[in-house]
Amino acid sequence: MGCVSLSADVTHGFASRTLPHSAPLTIRTSRLGATTSESADRSSLTIAAAGNSDLIFPTESEIGDASEFVSQPTALSPARPFVKWAGGKRQLLPDLLHRVPQSFRHYHEPFVGGGALFFSLCEQQRLDGKAVRLTDINVELINTYRIVRDRVETLISLLSTFKNDERFYYNIRALDLKQLDPVQRAARFIFLNKTCFNGLFRENRQGRFNVPFGHYKQAQICAPNDLRAASFALRGVCLEVASFKDIEAACQSGDFVYCDPPYAPVSRTASFTAYNGGGFGEEDQQRLADVVRVLGERGVHVLLSNSAVPLTYALYRELHVEEVLARRAINSRGDRRGRVPELLVAAGPLAAELLARRQVGSVAAATIAE
Ligand SMILES: C[S@@+](CC[C@H](N)C(=O)[O-])C[C@H]1O[C@@H](n2cnc3c(N)ncnc32)[C@H](O)[C@@H]1O
């Protein structure tokens, strides 16, 4: 499965986390590459971009002998998403946190994106001692998570040499991923995310990132302490490139799954589902609803967020559905960035738990009648 194991308690393929997550950090020194399971060729970090002789990644000796392993607590930032992500759930966090099951076994996020709920649960120490599996279909995103987990100091060293400059941006964007090692790909990914227009991730049909430069006066390309805090939160976490369709095989009764798919479009023009070349169409929404229902029937706690549109009301009408108001950030027209209704769906034992809580008045939102 390619996941790191932190303890002997390995349950169906990934390890329970035994580390506290809200604790601040110190760095344990190790040789470059000594702590990673990645198979990168680290013979040299120098790569000339095609046709751009001035674009060169620093060499290993320029970066220095990086410390990789974030371990004992001293003082650091709270763990939070290290990328801006379309559909990121920071706005909706209070509503989501309120609906997390009281107790559960392992935690799964099959559409992890920026991981807003994961990092928040870490901060609240609600994932301590639990196995965690974060997956997404976006290969570059998952590579970046792995590098943040395993090689954070090398990443920081490399990223701190990047600049918020248009020419530099297009040179980095033009690099051939096949020519880069995993650390370089992760640095490129974070750099593009922080400096591109609106933090979007969009690829053309050939799978090439095609978002233009953002022209931000200030862009925080490298935030070392945020990356270290994220690295610490990710220790022991299983990170994989996977379709949501794999989630059924990975879950057992008592686990908690949070699904945050690309939203069903609220209108023909407002659709944003291009997190990868493939998109996420109505068939995927239908298939996901089937998966959610099956998991619920197997005793898995499922929480799902989606847009409140006729399609999603229809897909989830047999499950526990609540409507909440959320702020939408991604819309090409600024005047349409307002508070919009979104659906939260629960299946499995979580649905009964939320219903019981509602009956005693602790959940304010109304269940939507069919
Ligand atoms: C709404 S975003 C998730 C945002 C995330 N909750 C956050 O807080 O940033 C949806 C994610 O689903 C991923 N995705 C799209 N199609 C997928 C699929 N078929 N299987 C798994 N993940 C997919 C995208 O790459 C994207 O990261």
The ligand as a Gaussian input file, in Angstrom:
#p B3LYP/6-31G(d) Opt

LIG

0 1
 C      -14.126000      19.699000      -3.188000
 S      -12.485000      19.096000      -3.387000
 C      -12.103000      18.546000      -1.763000
 C      -11.776000      19.711000      -0.889000
 C      -11.280000      19.327000       0.491000
 N      -12.312000      18.786000       1.327000
 C      -10.649000      20.522000       1.188000
 O      -10.946000      20.820000       2.329000
 O       -9.796000      21.170000       0.555000
 C      -12.718000      17.617000      -4.286000
 C      -11.487000      16.742000      -4.476000
 O      -11.894000      15.537000      -5.142000
 C      -10.815000      15.084000      -5.968000
 N      -11.403000      14.160000      -6.963000
 C      -12.003000      14.449000      -8.149000
 N      -12.452000      13.327000      -8.744000
 C      -12.147000      12.304000      -7.907000
 C      -12.358000      10.891000      -7.946000
 N      -12.987000      10.315000      -8.995000
 N      -11.913000      10.134000      -6.918000
 C      -11.253000      10.713000      -5.877000
 N      -11.013000      12.051000      -5.787000
 C      -11.455000      12.836000      -6.784000
 C      -10.223000      16.354000      -6.528000
 O       -8.891000      16.154000      -6.942000
 C      -10.370000      17.325000      -5.330000
 O       -9.190000      17.364000      -4.565000

